[in-house]
Every structure is written in C-alpha cells, then in structure tokens.
Amino acid sequence: MMPWPADYQRRWTLANGIACSGVGLHSGASATVRLVPREAGGLWIGKGTGNASRALHSNLVRPSRLCTLVQLASGTIATVEHLLAAIGGCGITDLEILVDGEEIPLLDGSALPWVELFSSAGLEDLGPRQPLPALGETICIQQGDAFIRATPCEQLRLSAAVNYASKAIGPLLYELDLNPASFVAELSSARTFGFADQVGQLQAAGLIRGGSLDNALVCDQQRWLNPPLRFSDEPVRHKLLDLVGDLALASFPRAHVFAYRGSHALHIQLAQALDHALGEPV
C-alpha cells in the first residue's frame, strides 16, 4: 500500500477514477459506487444516472436508524459513513461520489477496502489546503447517558469510550491524533459489530439484511462468534471510524472530540454544530 501523508496540509484527489460494487448492510441490495476525481470544489455526491450531484454537507443528513443517510433530490443514499471515513480520513478533499443503488456497499464492514482502492488508484496532489479551522469554544451534546464533546485543541484529536454488558467487549477507551497515516494504520480496518441477541429483532425491522459473519463482528454475552479480532479493542476503534465518517460531512476542526457511547445521531448533531461554529452554512 502507498505511504500516506502525516497531516492534513495538502489537498488531494484520486489520480484515477474507481468503481466498486457490493451489498448494503441494511437493505441487502446490490449497489455500485463510482468515485470520480475532481480538481476543485470539494466533495460531491449524486445518485443514479443523469441526476445532478450535490456538494456534500451535514445539512443533507436525515434521521435514520443505525446508519448515516443523506437526502438528495433523486432519493436517499444510506450507510455513507465508512466510505466518508475513508475519504476524509485519508485526506481526500476533492471527489465526486456517484451511487447506483440505495445504500453504500458494506464490503468487509470496515473502511479498509476503500483505502486499498484509493491506494491502487493513487492520489493526485492539488496543492496547499486551508489550515483546519480552530474551534473557539467547547461544544457538548448529550442524549441520556451518552454524550459527545468538542474542546479547542492544537490538532484534531479523537477519543471514544464504550461500556457494554457483554464480556466480549466490556469497557473500552481509545484515543489518537488523527491524520491520514494514523487513520489508515489504526482505524481503517476496524469492522462494524453487533450482538447475536439483537439480530432477529433488527431483521424484523427491515435492518441488517446484508449483514453476515463475513462482514461484521458478532458477539453474545460471553464471547465473539467469529474471531479473531483485528485489534483487541476493535469495537471502540470502529466507533471512531464512524465518527470520522460523520465528521467528514463538516469541516474537520482543530479540536479534541470525545464521544462516550457515541451514535450517528450524536455525531451528526456535532457535525452540524461545528459547521455553525466554524461559519459554514447549515
């Protein structure tokens, strides 16, 4: 795999366009994603053939259970978070995402397949990037006993904590200073996870129809049903991967973002609050 930058000081696009097909986690339906290089203008997303693309922004997000979903004039696109984590985490700033289908393919449940595709396509340097905007004051959002907080910091630092009753997971905490190199090495391969006793209920609700032991980690109250894990703390690393994907809808800030029992709903509320605080229209 190619070497990755150690900071977010340059603008990048793909050197070549790429396409990827697969099955969506919740719909179980096949979809194809094409990624088209852009020389300027940021990240854009479009659905279907012949439909106009939109600039990617936190104001496109609509409420959805267990994933991040964006609304376009041509319809919705679900489960964008792993692809956006790969794009934002790797430092790609200018790209068009074209989706033929209802949901981004899950692939192996992590962002690693996207990162490997980026590496195969190569990156094109587009010049200096505007410095990450500095957060001026603390933002804190709470939902029950879960919360997410962003505090001013000299760099982009991410922390996540979880505390599950299952002995397979238990309490976990992970923190890192985010840059393309650290994202690829420490977060990109962390897979989505779930609990065996919730599978039937979620499928009855029309969710996780494309989930399997090949694309998600599954545990019961005692153990993992499909080991080995890629990291001993893979679940909390995946929580940070999801956070990176949701923050990619906003401007990455110079801030320390800490999520306790984070969720897509909390992440998106923070992304929208960051856009407001940093002067982006919401």
N, C-alpha and C positions, 0 to 999 in steps of 0.2 A: 504494500500500500504506500501511496505517496506520503512525503513528510507534510505535516500540517502546520500552519502559522501558529505562533505562540501569543498572538494578540489579535485585537480587532481594529487594527490601524489601517488596513487596506480594504478596498472594495474588490469583490470577486464575482465572477460568473462562471458557468461551465464553459470549457473550451469546445465542447461538442454537445449536441442535444442527445438525450437518452429517453428510453421508454421502458416501462415496467408494468407487468400485469400480475394480478393475483386476486385473492378472495378477501372481502371485507370481514372484519371481526363480527360485527353485529348483524349485517344483512345476509352474510353468507354468499353474496353475489359477486361475480367477477367484475373487475374494473381494470382499466388501463390508464396509466399516468404518463404523460409526456412532459419532459422538462426542457424548455427552450431557452437558450442563452439570450440575455438582454445586455446591452452596453450601458444602459442608464435607466432611471425611472423606478428602481426598487423592485419589490416582489409583487407579482400579479397572479391572479387565479381565474380560471374560466372553466366552464362545464359544457361538454358536448361540442359538436362541430358547427362552426359558423356563428357562435354566440360571442358577444363581447366579453372580454376579461375585465376584472375589477382590480384596482390596487388593493393588496391585502391589508386589512386593518382590523383592529379589535372590534369596531362597530359592526362588522359583518357577522359576528357570532350570535347564534340564537340558542335558547335553552335546549339542552339535550342530556339524556341520562348516560353517564359513563363514557362520554367522549366529547370532543370539541367539534362543533358543527357550524359551518358558515353558510349564510344565505346569499344567493346570487339571484339576479333576475330570471335566470334559466333554471333555477332549482337549488337544492341544498347539496352540500358535499360534507359527509360525515367522517369523523375519525382522522382529522388532518394533523393531529398532534405529533406523531412520530416523524412524518415527513418534514414538518416545520421545525422540529427539533434538530433534524439532520441539517437542514438548510441554514437555520440560524446558528446552531452550534458550530458548524464548520466555517462560519463567517461569510457565506454566500449572500450577497446584498442585492443582486440584480438577476431576476429569473422569472420566467413565465411558467406557471403550473397549469397544464391542461388535462382535465379529468373526463374520461369517458366512462361514466358509471355513477353510482350513488355514494360510494364510500372509498376512501383510500385503501389499497391493499394492506393487510396486516403483515404479510411476509413472515418473518420468524418471530414477530412480537416485539422486536426492538427497532432501533434506528440503524443498526449496523449494515443491513443490505443496501440501504440508501447511501450510506457513507462509502461503501465499496463501489457502488455505481458511480458516485462522484469521482472517486479516485481513478476509475477506469476512463472516465470521460476527460479528466484533467480540469484544472482551474485556469482561468484567464485573469490576470491582474488588470484591474480597471483604474488603478491609481489610488491616491490617499482617500481615506474615509474620514468623515467628520468625527471628532472625538465623541465617545459615548457621553451623553448628557449627564450632568451631575444632578442627583436628587437633592433638593434643598431641605426637605423636612421629612420626618417619619410618616409613613402610611401604614395603618394597621386595619385589617378587615377580619371580622370574627363571625363564625357560624357555629353556634353551640359551643362545644369544647374544641373545635378546630379553628385555626387562625392562620393568617399569612401576614407577614410584616416586612416592609422595606425600610431600611435606615440608610442615611448617607454613608458612603464608603469611597475610598480612593479607586477601587476597582470593582468589577462585578463578581461578587461572592455569593454563592448559593448554599443554603443549608436546608435539610429536610429531616424530620423526625416522625416516626410512626410507632404505634404501640398496639399490637394485635393480640387477642386472646390466644390465638393458635401458637403452640410451642414451636412450630416450624419457623415462625417469624419473630414474635415477641417484640420487645422494644429495640429500635434501631435508630441511629443518628449518622448522617453523612454530610460532609461539607467539602467544598472545593472552590478555588478561584477559577472562574470559567474563561476559557479561551479555546480556540479550535483544537489545539493539541490535547488539552485536558478533557475536552468533551469526547473526542474520538477514543482516547485511551480508557477513560474512567466511566463514561455514561452511555455511550452509543450502543453498546452490546447488551445492556440491561433489559430484560424482557418483561412484558406485562405479566401480571399474575392474578390469580383468583382462588376461590375457596370451593372445594368439592360440594359442600352442602348448599351452595347458592346456585349451582349450575342449572338445576331443573326449574327453579323459580325465574331465573333470568331468561332462559329459553322460552318459558311460557309467556313472558312479557315481550317476546319478539327480539331479544337481545342475544348476543354471543353465538349466533347461528353458524358463524365461520370459525369459532374457537375450537381448538383441539390441543392435545398434549404435545403436538409438534410446534405450536406457535404461541403457547402460553404456559407459564409455570402454574401448577395447581397443587394445593396442599389441603390436608384435613386438619384436625385439631392437634395432630402429633407430628406429622412428617410431610415431606414433599412426595408427591406421587410420581413425578418424572424428573428425578435428579439426573446428573449433577447440576448445581448452580454454577453460573459463570463467576460469581463473586459470593462470598459468604453473606454479604449484605445486599444482594441483588435487588430485593424489593424496594428498599429505600432509594437506591440508585435509580431505579425506574421511576420513582416518584419525581426525582429531579429531572430526569429526561422529559417527562410530561410537562414539568414546569418550564423547561427551556422552550419546548414547542409552543406553549401558550404565551409565553413572554415574547416569542418571535412575532406575534401579532402586533406588538407595540414596539417602542424603541427600547433596546437593551439599555438599562441605566447604569451609571456608576453608583451602585448601591449594594448593600448586603440584604438579600432576600431570604427570609427564613419561613418555612412552611411547616406547621405541625398538623398532621392528619390532612394534608393538602388534598384538594379536589379540583377538577376542571372549573367548577363554578367559582371557587375562591381564586384560582389563578387568573381567570378572565376578569373578575372584578378588579384584581390588582392591575392587570394589563391596562384596563380602561382608566383606572385612577392614575397610573403612570402617564398615559397619553395626556390626560388632563393636566397633571402637574408639570409635565415637560413641554407643554404648549402644543401638543398635537390635537387636532380636532377629533371629537368623539361623536 
